[in-house]
Amino acid sequence: MSIYRCPHCKHLGEHTAPAGAGHCARCGGETKLYDAVHFINQILARYTAALRELDVLREASADGVPPRKIAITH
């Protein structure tokens, strides 16, 4: 099972074809298909990085210290 986000109509959907190239179910435009597990792992990595950044900012604002710059990895 693969997941895609159409670059033309922004439709998010599932596709039965393996990861690679495919067509959007809504508009028929060409789109890149991603392995579902890989796609979800990438979303979770970005989400947890954003949560870590928020925690740092919250701590800094509570202490009255300017926030330090942190590196976000994708």
N, C-alpha and C positions, 0 to 999 in steps of 0.2 A: 504494500500500500504506500502511496506517495501523496504528498501534500503540495499544493501550489498556491501562489498569489499572482493573479493575472496582472501584468504591467499595464494592460490597456483599460480594463474595466474595474480593476482592484478587487475582483471576486476572489475569495479564499475558499478552496475546496479540496476534496480528496479525488484521487485518480487511481484506477486499478493498474495502470502501467507502472513499471519500475522507474526509479529515478532517472532523469535524463530530460528529453524534450517531449512536450505534449501540447494539447490544445485545451483551451478554456471551455468549460461546459456552458458558460453563459454567452460569451461573445464569439467563441471559436478562434480567438487569436492565439498565436504561438506563445507558450510559456515554459519556464523551466520547472521541472518536477523535482522535488526534494524527498529524500528518504524521511519518513515520518519521525522516526526516533532521532535522527540527526537534527531535523528541524526543531523539534521540541527541546532538545538539549541546548541548542543555540539560544532559544527564547529564554529558557531557564537561566542560562549563564548571564545573559544581559539583565534579567530581572534581579538576580542575586547581586550583581555588581551595582545596580542602582540602589538596592537596599543598603549595601555596605556604605555607599557614598552618602546616603541620607543619614545613616547612623553617625558617621563622622561629622556631618554638618550639625546634627542635633546636639552632639556632645560639645562641639566647639561653641555653639551659640549658648549653651547652658553654662559653660565655663567662662564666657566672655573673651575667649581666645579666638583670633581669626582662624578660619579653617585652613588646614594644610592641603596642599595639592596631592591628589592620589591618582595613580595610574589605573585606567580601566582597560582590561584586556578582553578581547572578544574571542 
